[in-house]
Amino acid sequence: MLSQILSKLESYQQDTVEIRRYLHQHPELSFQEYETAKYIASFYENIGVTDVRTNVGGNGVVAKIHGAKPGVTVALRADFDALPIQDEKEVPYASKVSGVMHACGHDGHTATLLTLAKVLHEQREQLEGTYVMIHQHAEEYAPGGAIAMIEDGCLEGVDVIFGTHLWATEPTGKIQYRTGPIMAAADRFEVYVQGAGGHGAQPHTTKDAVATASSIVVQLQQLVSRRVDPIDSAVVSVGSFVADNAFNVIADKARLEGTVRTFREEVRNLLENELEQVVKGVCLTNGSTYKFLYHRGYPATVNDEEMTEFFVEQAKTLPDVLQVEETPPQMGGEDFSYYLQHVKGTFFFTGAKPTYRDDVIPHHHPKFDIDEDALLVAAKALATAAVQYQTYAKTSEAAAQSAR
């Protein structure tokens, strides 16, 4: 039966590409994906799937494919929001929405899951168990859509979950996995420095907010190197420094914004506390006051060891997969992390580097694109994991009963 599913995925490959291109031309920002959600729901209606919930946790859509035979419940997830970036690609499927584009592959994730759902629905008489297709809104912008969808019941009855991210920096045919933390917790901080401004020719009469904020930036560079155990990984980056004034005016206030990336909760807590201590100390030294805000974003994405090992063995059986390798942890954030806090599962990367150019364009770039052949690889990898898990679950249960 699995071979039939994989064969059908191949026959629908062009359909998958067309779905992806349609979505690429009609992107919608996080929490504004109303038409995309309608498109997804209509797709399921057109193929005859009746167990569909819309407005799940917001704009989320959840469809269930029920096999005719008993089995466990497997969830598969794809996100579908876009980014506030102007599409600069010269391709016929470029975004038609000014200032908005799919610059991270979420259009491909959605196309992959929709086609896989269609094939599973067509094979439902031979299928075991239930397959929950989670179409998630708002992955790109915290608090994200995952946590709201979970609170709205998208994981009820789910035994295991699998998800993938098309990875445009790696070649098509490569699958990357990792046991344990694969993506970091992604937090944001804001620092508001209040000094006393004045004339640029009379600095002694002021409390220079620019000088104070600059000192904070320099001091923050020592947090990871001097406060975090070298065995742990962490990032503290200041991305925005604003103190807008005339050239001959000493600023009375300045604002800093940045990000903190960690894998362990202990390190996350440490850096949140140490960040404010640095800000407090520097401002005290410079006679200024401050406001410090720390916004916790997505937690680290931590793959289940057993499910990751299971997935790797399945991925190695696919002829389309040319290489399966363990990847170093990535400092990017992913709200797939919330699903893994509730059910076991694994999240992996599917190589999707475009072949029509030699350079590597990163995610969130105006010229971002994917190799559309990777859609089939992703669909086959997810299908294999989902279907084969039925057998794995029965075997594991039998072994557990035998050991009792």
C-alpha positions in Angstrom: 0.0 0.0 0.0 2.8 2.4 0.8 4.2 1.9 -2.7 0.8 2.9 -4.1 0.8 6.1 -2.1 4.3 7.0 -3.2 3.4 6.3 -6.8 0.3 8.5 -6.6 2.3 11.3 -5.1 4.5 11.1 -8.2 1.5 11.2 -10.5 0.3 14.4 -8.7 3.6 16.1 -8.7 2.6 18.8 -11.2 -0.6 19.4 -9.3 1.5 20.0 -6.2 3.7 22.5 -8.1 0.6 24.3 -9.3 -0.7 24.6 -5.8 2.6 25.9 -4.5 2.8 28.5 -7.3 -0.8 29.7 -6.7 0.0 30.2 -3.0 3.3 31.9 -3.9 1.4 34.4 -6.0 -1.2 35.1 -3.3 0.7 35.4 0.0 -0.8 36.6 3.2 0.9 37.8 6.4 0.7 36.1 9.8 -2.8 36.4 11.4 -4.2 37.7 8.1 -4.3 34.5 6.1 -8.1 34.5 5.6 -8.1 33.7 1.8 -5.4 31.1 2.2 -7.4 29.3 4.9 -10.5 29.4 2.6 -8.4 27.9 -0.2 -7.2 25.1 2.1 -10.8 24.3 3.3 -12.1 24.4 -0.2 -9.5 22.0 -1.4 -10.7 19.4 1.2 -14.3 20.0 0.3 -13.5 19.4 -3.4 -11.7 16.1 -2.7 -14.5 14.9 -0.5 -13.0 15.1 3.0 -15.8 15.9 5.4 -14.0 15.9 8.8 -12.6 19.4 8.5 -12.5 22.2 11.1 -11.8 25.8 10.2 -10.9 28.8 12.4 -8.9 26.5 14.7 -7.1 28.8 17.1 -7.6 31.6 14.6 -7.1 30.9 10.9 -6.0 27.3 11.3 -7.5 24.4 9.4 -7.5 20.8 10.6 -8.6 17.9 8.4 -8.8 14.3 9.4 -8.4 11.3 7.0 -9.9 8.2 8.6 -8.6 4.9 7.5 -11.0 1.9 7.2 -8.8 -0.2 9.5 -8.0 0.4 13.2 -4.8 2.1 14.1 -3.2 5.0 15.9 -3.5 8.7 15.1 -0.7 10.5 13.3 -0.5 14.2 12.9 1.3 16.0 10.1 1.8 19.8 10.1 2.3 22.5 7.5 2.4 26.3 8.1 1.0 28.8 5.5 1.8 32.4 6.4 4.1 34.7 4.5 6.5 37.5 5.3 6.5 41.4 4.8 9.1 41.2 2.1 9.0 42.5 -1.5 9.4 39.6 -4.0 12.4 40.4 -6.3 12.5 37.1 -8.2 12.0 37.3 -12.0 9.8 34.2 -12.3 6.3 33.8 -13.7 4.9 32.8 -10.2 6.3 35.8 -8.3 4.1 37.3 -5.6 1.3 39.5 -6.9 0.9 41.2 -3.5 3.2 44.2 -3.0 5.5 43.9 -0.1 4.4 40.4 0.8 6.0 37.1 -0.2 6.5 33.5 0.7 10.2 33.8 1.6 10.5 30.7 3.8 8.8 27.9 1.9 5.5 27.8 3.7 3.7 27.7 0.4 5.6 24.5 -0.4 4.8 23.0 3.0 1.1 23.6 2.3 1.1 22.3 -1.2 2.9 19.1 0.0 0.4 18.4 2.8 -2.6 19.1 0.6 -1.4 16.6 -2.1 -0.5 14.0 0.6 -3.9 14.4 2.1 -5.6 13.8 -1.3 -3.6 10.6 -1.8 -4.3 9.4 1.8 -8.0 10.1 1.3 -8.0 8.1 -2.0 -6.3 5.2 -0.2 -8.5 5.3 2.9 -10.0 1.9 2.4 -6.5 0.4 2.7 -5.3 2.7 5.5 -4.9 2.0 9.2 -5.6 4.6 11.7 -6.3 8.3 11.4 -4.2 11.1 9.9 -4.6 14.6 11.2 -3.5 17.3 8.7 -2.7 20.4 10.7 -2.6 23.5 8.5 -1.2 26.2 10.8 -1.4 29.9 10.5 1.1 32.5 11.8 4.3 30.6 12.3 6.4 33.6 11.4 5.2 36.0 14.1 5.1 35.3 17.9 3.0 34.2 19.7 2.4 32.1 16.6 -0.4 29.9 15.6 0.7 26.6 17.0 -0.1 27.3 20.7 -3.6 28.7 19.9 -4.4 25.7 17.7 -3.3 23.3 20.4 -5.5 25.1 22.9 -8.3 24.7 20.4 -7.8 20.9 20.4 -5.8 20.2 17.2 -3.8 17.5 19.0 -6.7 15.7 20.7 -6.2 12.0 20.3 -2.9 12.4 18.5 -0.2 9.8 19.2 2.7 11.2 17.2 3.5 14.2 15.0 5.9 14.7 12.1 6.8 18.0 10.4 9.3 19.2 7.8 10.8 22.5 6.7 11.9 22.9 3.1 15.5 24.0 3.4 16.7 26.1 0.5 20.3 26.1 1.5 20.7 22.4 1.0 20.4 20.4 -2.2 17.2 18.5 -3.1 17.5 14.8 -2.1 19.1 15.6 1.3 17.2 15.0 4.6 18.6 16.6 7.7 17.5 15.4 11.2 18.7 15.8 14.8 17.9 14.0 18.0 17.1 16.4 20.8 17.2 20.2 20.2 17.2 21.1 16.5 16.0 24.7 16.6 16.5 27.3 19.3 14.3 29.2 21.6 13.8 32.7 20.1 13.3 35.6 22.4 13.2 39.4 21.9 14.3 42.2 24.2 13.8 45.9 24.3 15.9 48.5 26.2 14.8 52.1 26.6 17.5 54.4 28.0 16.5 57.8 29.4 19.3 60.4 29.9 19.3 64.1 29.7 19.9 65.7 26.3 21.6 68.9 25.4 23.8 70.8 23.0 26.5 68.8 21.3 29.1 71.5 22.3 28.3 71.1 26.0 28.4 67.3 26.7 29.3 67.9 30.4 25.8 69.2 31.0 24.1 66.1 29.6 23.6 62.4 30.3 24.3 61.1 26.9 21.8 58.3 26.0 23.8 57.3 22.9 27.0 56.8 24.9 25.1 54.9 27.5 23.3 52.7 25.0 26.5 52.1 23.1 28.2 50.9 26.3 25.3 48.5 26.9 25.8 47.0 23.4 29.5 46.5 24.1 28.8 44.9 27.5 26.2 42.6 26.1 28.9 41.0 23.9 30.4 39.4 27.0 27.3 37.7 28.2 27.7 34.5 26.1 31.5 34.4 26.4 31.7 35.0 30.1 28.4 34.0 31.7 27.3 31.0 29.6 28.9 27.6 30.0 31.1 27.0 26.9 29.4 23.6 26.4 26.1 25.4 25.8 25.1 27.4 22.7 23.6 30.9 22.9 23.3 34.1 20.9 22.7 37.6 22.0 22.4 40.1 19.2 21.4 43.7 19.1 19.6 44.4 15.8 18.2 47.9 16.3 19.7 51.0 17.8 17.6 54.2 17.5 18.5 57.6 18.9 17.2 60.0 16.2 18.5 63.6 16.6 20.2 66.4 14.8 23.9 66.0 14.3 24.7 68.6 17.0 22.3 67.4 19.6 23.1 65.0 22.4 20.2 62.5 22.7 18.2 62.3 25.8 16.9 58.8 25.0 17.8 55.8 23.0 16.2 52.4 22.2 17.8 49.1 21.6 16.1 45.9 20.4 17.6 42.5 19.9 17.2 38.7 20.1 18.4 35.9 22.4 18.7 32.4 21.1 19.2 29.4 23.4 18.5 25.7 23.6 18.4 25.0 27.4 15.8 26.6 29.6 18.4 27.2 32.3 20.5 29.2 29.9 17.4 31.1 28.7 16.6 32.1 32.3 20.2 33.1 33.0 20.5 35.4 30.0 17.2 37.1 30.7 18.4 38.0 34.2 21.9 38.9 33.1 20.7 41.2 30.3 18.8 43.4 32.7 21.7 43.4 35.2 24.0 44.8 32.4 21.5 47.4 31.5 20.9 48.4 35.1 24.6 48.6 35.9 25.6 50.7 32.8 22.7 53.1 33.3 23.5 53.5 37.0 27.1 54.3 36.1 26.0 56.9 33.6 23.3 58.5 35.7 20.5 57.4 33.5 17.3 55.5 34.0 16.0 52.6 31.9 13.0 50.3 31.0 13.8 46.7 30.1 11.3 44.4 28.4 12.0 40.7 27.7 9.5 38.9 25.4 9.7 35.1 25.4 9.1 33.7 21.9 9.0 30.1 20.8 10.7 27.5 23.0 13.4 25.3 21.6 12.3 22.6 19.2 13.3 19.4 20.9 12.9 16.2 18.8 11.9 12.9 20.5 14.9 10.5 20.4 12.8 7.4 19.6 10.7 9.1 16.9 13.8 10.6 15.3 15.5 7.3 15.1 12.3 5.8 13.6 12.0 8.5 11.0 15.7 8.2 9.9 15.2 4.5 9.2 12.2 5.3 7.1 13.8 8.1 5.2 16.8 5.9 4.2 14.4 3.6 2.4 13.3 6.2 -0.1 15.2 6.3 -3.5 14.4 10.0 -3.8 16.4 10.6 -0.6 20.1 10.7 -1.7 21.5 11.6 1.7 20.3 11.5 5.3 22.5 13.3 7.7 22.5 14.7 11.2 22.5 18.5 11.2 24.0 20.8 13.9 21.4 22.7 15.9 20.0 25.7 14.1 19.6 29.0 15.8 16.4 29.9 14.0 13.1 29.5 15.9 10.1 27.3 15.1 6.7 27.0 16.9 6.6 23.4 16.0 8.2 23.2 19.4 4.9 23.6 21.1 3.5 20.4 19.4 6.5 18.5 20.7 5.8 19.6 24.2 2.5 17.7 24.0 3.1 14.6 21.9 6.2 12.7 20.7 7.5 13.4 17.2 10.2 14.8 15.1 10.9 17.8 12.9 13.3 17.6 10.0 14.7 19.6 7.1 14.1 18.7 3.4 16.8 20.1 1.0 15.3 22.4 -1.6 18.1 24.5 -3.1 17.0 25.8 -6.5 19.0 24.3 -9.4 18.5 27.3 -11.7 21.2 29.3 -10.0 24.6 28.6 -8.4 24.5 31.0 -5.5 22.8 30.2 -2.2 19.9 32.5 -1.3 18.9 32.3 2.4 15.5 32.1 3.8 13.7 35.5 4.4 15.5 37.0 1.4 13.7 39.0 -1.4 14.9 36.5 -4.0 14.1 33.3 -2.0 12.9 30.3 -3.9 12.8 26.5 -3.7 13.5 23.6 -6.0 9.9 22.4 -6.6 11.2 18.8 -7.0 11.8 18.9 -3.3 8.0 19.0 -2.7 7.8 15.4 -3.8 10.7 14.4 -1.6 9.0 16.1 1.4 5.6 14.4 0.6 7.2 11.0 0.4 9.2 11.4 3.6 6.1 12.5 5.5 3.9 9.8 3.9 6.4 7.0 4.7 6.8 8.1 8.3 3.1 8.4 8.8 2.0 5.1 7.2 4.9 3.0 8.6 4.3 4.3 12.1 1.1 2.2 12.2 3.2 -0.9 12.0 5.8 0.5 14.3 3.2 1.3 16.9 1.7 -2.2 16.8 5.1 -3.8 17.1 6.0 -1.6 20.0 2.8 -2.4 21.8 3.2 -6.1 21.3 6.7 -6.0 22.6 5.6 -4.0 25.6 2.8 -6.5 26.4 5.2 -9.4 26.1 7.6 -7.8 28.5 4.8 -7.3 31.2 
